[in-house]
């Protein structure tokens, strides 16, 4: 078969993803069209060959690292194929292939620079009515080189999901290639389950009739499977990480771009002050603190270890020399970003935010404020430096111990357990000699504890700690992955969260859609 080639040393990069997980496979294909996907899938189905789906390989859970068989890579499916406007919903939609990058969508919308070759006249007419920078696609994972298909497959979110929600809610329609090569086309609000029963219409005639598992997946923020009564069938494939089908096209919903984006990074004297500040800014009523009524786009926390790690890395990494100077005697920091349609909102919100800073024992002289896009980029660069430094350290440690991968988690709990979760992480890690940091999306109660294991023993110790955390978080009714997906790295944690009975139900459900168990082996399902 012409599309399939041996996975030789020349393609060794395709055996790993951003998690630093190294997989293995026999063959690889670089598909460019849905027809290519169908051809490869039918061949693999007929011959019982495992299929590992890859996009841009920016995932942090090992979901794109193969586990035998064939690698179906969609990174060359990079066309934006059309645009439409729905007057009833007052919404613009963009149609993209799964390999289109988030950065590509952002650049095209910002500059109104689309390759319209092959577009319908209707799409061209819709495009003519918008202005550069008028619309945007809100999901905001750290890696802007993430593919849209991959973001949907793991229901990615990012810092700004506190205001805008995860990728799932911004996917309006899908084309999906099922395990046998048949294609289903789904639109949000049109194709829904009836209770737990559902029907997937098949292109060319026919339908797939099935029944969802009889339990709800967690109601806290979750990047895994999504099961509900009467659910939109588009959501069936959000967070499933290629285990139920292969996304071949997406229609994404666009929003009016905010007229102003600004932010502040506040350095606070203790973790308690930092957590109190976060609770206040996200709208909780706290005695002695002014009520804050403006919802931020993002709330990001950095513990003392994370700040110290940045300072140390700044001394040895020239690319970090442009980082702003961190105030002395820091304990933790909180980055708060606001997106607004009214440019005049900046000063009133800033004044109210300053009152909250002071009430939470913060110091206005130890607060960075970015009032425009150029200044905001410096604060965002500071935030992104933390995971970038973690990646550098993991890569360095991996040279001495190949088994080491990224040890990061993104468990999430309800608001009432927010501080309990943080102290669970911190108290556990303080009792060890591990190298660790805590940072991340505090607005939605999912910090990112990261352990930079220096040897095999520390790596195994980190995994054991994550399992214990998963048990505690599950008792709280939380989830083991709020935005990165379970992939292969966290499938043991997924088993803890779902439980053996429900995991068996998920496995049985997958087999109805994928009877030969060929799609995305090792992802999520134990």
N, C-alpha and C positions, 0 to 999 in steps of 0.2 A: 504493500500500500504506500503510495507516494508521500502522503502526509506524515507518516510515521517513520522515524529514523532512530537508530541506536543511540542510547544516551552515553556517549563517549566522554572522555576527559574534557573535550572542548565545551561540554555543557554542564560541567561539574557545579557551576554556580547555581544551577536550577535544582540542586539537591538540598538547598537550605532557604530559610527565610530570615526575617529580622530577629527572630527569637534565638538565633544561633543554633537551632536544632538541625542536625545533619541527617538526611534521609537517604534512601536508595531507590533506584528504579532501573528498568531495562531499556525503556524507549521513551521518546518525547515527540510531541508535535506542537507546531506553532500555528494555530488556526487563525484565519483572518475573517471568516464569515460564519454565520449560523450553519450554513450548508456544510462547511468544514467540520464543525462540531458534530453535527448529525452523522456524518460519514465516519468519523473516528469512533464515536460512541457505539454505533451499530456494529462496527468491526470488533470492538472490545467486548460488546455484549454477546455476540455470536461465539467469540473465542474464550469467554470467561476471564478476561484480562482486567485487573484492577485499574481504576482511573483516578488519578490525583489531579485535582483542578488547581491551577495557579493563575494569579493575576500579577500584581506588581511585587509580590513577596515582601510586603512591608509589615505583615502581621507579627504579633508578639507572642503567639500561643502555639506556634509550630503547625498551624493549619495548612500551610502551603508546602511543607516539607514532605516529600513523598514516602510512602510505605510500601514499596514494591510495585511491579507492573508498569503502567504507562503514566507519563506526565502530560496532561492536556493543558497547554499554556495559552492563555487568551491575551497576553500582553501586547500582541500586534493588532488586536481589534480596537483601534483607537479613533474611530470615526464618530463625530457628532452628526447625526443623520437627519435632524429636523427639529422644528419648534412649532408649538401651537398655543393658542389662547382659548380658554374656556370662559365665556362671559358669565355663565351661571355661577361658577366658582370664583370668578374674577381672578384667575390664576394662569400664569404662563408655565408651560411644560417643555422640557428639553429631552429629546430622545438620543440616547448614547449607547455605544457598544460597551461591553463590560470592562475592556482594557483601557478606556479613557481615564486619564488621571484627574484627581481633584484639582491639581494645579492648572491643568489644561482647561477645565471648565471655568475656573476663576479668571484666568487670563482672557479667555474668549468673551466672557460676560463683561469684564472690566473695560476691555478695549473695543467691544463689539466687533471682534475679529474672528469670523467663522469661515471655514472652508465650506462653501455652499454647493460644491459640485455634487450632483446627485440629489439635491434637495428638491422637494416638490415646490410648485409655485405658491401654494398656500403657506408653506413654511417660510419662504422668502418674503412673502407679504407681511407675515407676522413679525419677522425680524426687522423689517423696515420701520416698524412702528415703535421700537424701543430705542433708548439712548444708551450710549456707553456707560457702564457702571450703574445703571438703573436697577438691575436685578442681581440677586446672588443666590447661591446654593449654600445653605447655612451649616451643614455638618462640618466639624472642624477637628479631625484627628491631627495629632502632632505631625505625622508624616504627610505633607501635602502631595507627595508622590504616590500616595495610595490610589489604587484604582477604584472606580465607582462600583464595579461588580464585587470587588473584595470588601468594600465598605458595607455593601448590602448583605453580603454573605455572613459577615460577623456582626452585623448591626452596630457598626462603629459609631462613636459619638464625638468625644473631644471636649475641650474646655468650654465651648459656648453652648453645649447641649443643656446647660442649666436653664437657659432661656428658650432655646429653639427645639430641644428634643433630639433624639438620636436619629440615625440615618433612616430607620424604618418608617418614620412618619413622613418622610420626604420622598419616598418612592411611591409613585402613583400607579405604575403599570410595569409588567414584566413579560418577557418571553423566556420560557424555560425549556431546555431540552431534558427530557426524562431519561431514565437509565436504559431504556430500550431504543432510544433515538426518536421517539415521538415528541412533539412540541405542543406545549400548552401556552395560551395567551391569557393573561389575567389583568383585570383593571380594578383598582380600589373602588369600593362602593358598588361594584357591579357583580363580581364573583365572590359570593360569601357562603360560608357553611350554614346549614340549617341544623341548629343544635350542634351535634358532633358529626353529622353526616355531611359529606361534601362531594362535589362533582367537578373535576377538572376537564374543561372542554379541550379536545384535541384538534389541532389544525389538520384540515383535510377530511374531517368527519370523525365521529366517534367521541367517546368520553371515558375518563377514568373515574370510577366510583369508589369512594373510600370512607373510612370513619376515623376521626381523630381519637387519640388517647383520651381516656375518661378522667383526666385530672388537669387542673390549671397549672401552668408553669408559674414561677414566682411573680408576684405583683410589684415587688420592688424593682428598681432598674436592673435589666437583665439583657445580656447579649447572646443568650442561647435560644433554644427552641421556644416557640410561642404557640400555646394551645389555649383556646377559649371557646365557649359556646358562640355560635353565629359569627365567628371571626372572619375578617377579610382574608381571602386565600392568598393574596399577595404576601401577607405576613407569614405564611407557612414556610416561605423560603428565606425570610429574614432571620439571620442568626443560625441557620442550619449548616453553614460552612460546607456547602457542596454535598452534603450527605443525602439530600432528597432530589436534587436536580442541578443542572448547570445553567446559570443565568446567561442568556445569549443577547439580551437587549433590555434596557431599562428606560422608563420615562420618569424623569425626576421633576419634582415641583420646585419652582423658583419663588423667591420672595422679594418684595421691594428692599433694596439695599438701604441700610441705615444711613442717615445723613451725617451722623457724627458717631465716631467710635473713640472712646477715651478710657483711660484706666489709671489705677494707682496701685503701688506696691507699698504696703505698710509693714514696718518692722516692729515687732511687739516683744515685751520683756519676758514672757513666759508662754508655755503651751496653753495654759488655762486662759490667758488673755487672748491668744490667737483663736482658740475655739469659741470663746465668748464673742469675739468680733465677727467671726463667720456666722454664728447663729443670729446675731443682730442684723447683719447686712442682708441675710436671706429672709428677713421679715419676722423673726420671732420676737415676742415681747419679753424683755429682760429687765428686771428691776434696776433702776438707776441708769438705764441706757435709753436715749431717745428712740422712738419707734421709727424705723426706716422703711419707707413705703415704695421704694424704687427697686425693681427687680434687676439685678445685674445679669449680664450675658454669661459671665463666668466668675468662679471663686476658686482660686488655686492656693494651696497651702504648701509651705516649705519648712521642714523642721530644721533644727540646728545642725544636724549631721549633713543635711543636703546643702546648706549654705556653706559649711566648712569645706565640703567636697568641691564646691564651685571655686572657692578661694584658692584652694590648693591646685586645682587644675588650671586656673588662670595663670599661675606662675610658670607652667610648663607648656601650655598650648597657646601659640601665637594667635590663633583664630579667636580666642576668648579675651584678647587684650582690650577689646572695645567694650567689655562689660562695664556697667556702672559700678562705682565704688560702693561696697556694702558698708553701712554704718558700723562703728565699733560697738562692742558689747551687745550684739544681737542675740536673740534666742530663736525666733521663728519669724516668718514673713507670710503675708497674705496678699495675693494679687487679685484685684477686683477690676473687672472690665464692664463698661456700659455701652450699649448700642442704642441709639435713639433716632427717631425721625425728626426731632426738633433740635436744631443746633443751639437754640437759646436755653436748652435744659442743662447745659454743662455746669454753669456757675451755681444755680440753685441746688443741684444734686451734690456737687462738690462740697458746698457749705454744710449740708446735712451729713454727708459722709465724714467730714472733719469732726463734727460733734460726736459721732459714734466712735471714731478713733480715740478721741480724748477720754470718753466715758469708759473705754476698754483699756485704759492705761497706756495707750499709744502716744507717740510724740509726732506732731506735725512736721517737725524739723527732720524726722527720720522716716519721712514718707516721700516716695517718688510719685509725681503726678505727670501724666502724659496727656496733653490736651489736644493733640492732633495725630495724624497717622504716622508721621515720621518719628515722633517721640514715643508713640505706642509701640512701634516696632522694636525699640530698645528694651521695653519691658517684656515683650513677647520673646525676644531673643534670650533674655535672662531666664525666663521660664523654660524654654526649650533646651537651654544649656544643661539642665539637670539630667533629663533622660539621655542626652547625647554623651554626657560624661559617664553615666552608668554603662552605656554601650561600649565606650572605649575601655573601661576597666574590665568588662566581661571579655572583650576580645583579647586583652592582654593576658588575663588569667587563663583563657582557653588555650593559649600557646603552650602552657605547662601541663594542662589537664584537659584533653580533648572532650571529655564528657560534659564539661561545664556549658550551660546555656544560660540565657537570661532567667533570673529568678525574681519575677515580679508578679504581683497579684492586684486585682481590681475588684475585690469583694465589696458588696454594697448592702446597706441596711436601711431601715426606716429612720426618719428624723429623730425619733425618741432614743435610738441607740447610737447616735452619731458619736458622742464623746466616749461611750463605752467601747466602740470599735477602735477608736484611736488609741485608747489606753491599753486595750488588749494587745495591739501591735507593739506599742512602745514597751510595755512591761515585759513582754516575752523576749524581745530583742535585747533589752538592756541586761538580761541575765546571761547573755552569750558573749563570746569573743568575736562574733561575726562582724564583717564590714557591712553596714546597712544605712539606708536613708528612708525617709518617708516624705512623700510629696503628692500633689495631685488634686483631683476634683472634689474638694471638700463640700462644694455646694450641693452635690448629690450623694454625699456620704460614701464616696469610694476613693479613699486615699490609695496611693500606690506605694506600699512597702517594697523596697528593692534590696535584695541580698546579693552582694558581689562575692560569690564563693571563690576562695583562693586555692582550693584543692578538692579532691573527691569527697573527703569527709565532711567538709563544710557544705558542699553541694547537696549531699544526702541529708544533712542536718536541716538545711533550708526547706527541702521537700517535706520532711517530717513536720516542721513547724507549720507549713501551709496546710497540711492535712488537719492538724489540730485546729487551726483557725477556721477551716471550712466547716468543721463540726460545730464550733461555737456560733458561727454566722448562720448556719442552717437552723440552729435552735432559736435564733432571733427572727427567723422568717426571712432572712436575707438571701442574696445570691452570691455565687462564687466568681462570677465574671460579669461586670457591669458594662464593659465596652469592648473588650478585646476578643471575646469568644473563648471557648474552652480548648479548641484545637486538639492537639495531641498531648501537650504539656499538662493541661488541667483536666483531662478526662477522668482521672481518679477523683479529683475534687468534684466533678460533675456527678459522679456516682454517689458521693457522700451527700450532695445536695438533693438529688432526685430520689435517692434510696433505691435499693435493689428492685423492688416491685415496680416502681415507675420507670426505672431504666429498662427493665424487661419489656414494658409496654412501648417505650420509645423504639427499642430495637425491633419489636414485632411490627410496629407501624412503618419503620423504614423498609422493612422487607416487603410490605405491600407495594411500595413505590419502586423498590430496588430489589427484586426477588433473588438476584444472584449476589447481593452485597458487594457490588463493585465500586460504588461511588465513595470517594474520599475516605479510604480505609483509615481507621485509627482516630478520626475526628469525633470528639465529644463522647461517642458511644463506647462504653466498656463492654 
